[in-house]
């Protein structure tokens, strides 16, 4: 069988890079799309494209198909985070959050689904977050964008299943990557909220810095990309599986109160 052709967005750092490296080590032909002029790893093929630019996305996918003739796996990994109080967050920042985290995925899927449909199958994996079922205060827009990814992928699954295309939304918990340092933090209104914004983000960042390594997370995503069958939803991290399971058992008011004790005190 020929090598699987994998396309991954946000593959120059963090989970994306580690996933790309793990797949390349297993014999896949891996393309990563990012805004960078050059890639960061010689075993991974780089194509410059911004997921917020539809024409660049379409051109990148066309280039890969012309080179390889197919795309077997798409991993939508590009994303970033913002934090702050809802009432003090600029609407433009909220829109940017969705444009990258959600609509970046939408643009990639729109370009790749026709390719997979014509070739008779494929797999699409999109990175959601544990913050989708467990919404985090002061990271409202990040949580909402990842919840949108989760819901979109569940709705997409039966649409494209008849064409042999599988889908999976992966929900990571806290991962130790450069994502933490790259988060756009807004302390605006922290005096009004009596320091709760700063305290909330500090708790989150502490958890991230002590979380799962990027290499372990990348190995997990790579496994889901290549295994024979893939679930529609899966949680990355043992304790986070427990947290997500609790959301199905506990009343919403109780779960929200518990999250508030951790992230909104």
C-alpha positions, 0 to 999 in steps of 0.5 A: 500500500502506498504511503498515507498522505496527511495534511495538518494545520498548525504543524510547526509547533506544539501538538501539531508539530509532534503529531506531524513528526509521529506520522512522518516517523510511521511512514506517512507523507506529511504536509503542514500548512502555516503562515510561516515562510518555511517549515521547522522540520525537514521530514515534514513538507511545508506549504505556506497558507493562512487558514483564515484566507480561503483562496490560500487554503484552496490553493494549498490543497490543490497543490498537494493533490497535484503532487500526491494525487490524494489526501488520506487524512486531514488534521485541523489543529491550527488555533490559539486562545484569548482570555478575559471578561466577556464585557471587556473583550473586544468584539474584533478579538472574539471574531478573530478567535472564531475565524482561526479556531472554527472557520479555519477548520471550515475552510480546510474541510470545504477544500478537502471533502471534495477530494476525499469524496472523489477518491472514495474515502478519508479521515478528518480529525479536528482539535476541539477541547475539554473546554467544549463540554466544560466551559471555562469562565474568563475563557468564554470565547475559546470555550465557545469556539471549541464547542462549535468545532465539537458540534460541527464535527458531530453534524458533519459525520453523517453527511459524509459517512456515505462517501467513506469519510470518517470524522473525529473531534479530539478534546485535549485537556491541559497540554504543556506547549507554547500555546500558553505563552501565545494566549492573548490575555486581557486584564481589562476590568480586573479591578471591577472583577476584584482580581478574578480574571488574573487569578482564573488565567493563572490557574489555567496556565499552571495546569497547562504548564504541568499538563501532558507533554506535547510529544505524548499528545502528538502520539495520541493524535497520530494514533487516531489518524491511523487506527483502523476505526476512530470514534466520533469524539475522544478525550485526550488525557485520563483524568479529563475523560473522568471530567467529561464523563461527569458532565453527563451525570451531574446537573448542569448547575452543579457542574457550572458551580464546581468549575466556578470554584476553580476558575472564577473565584 
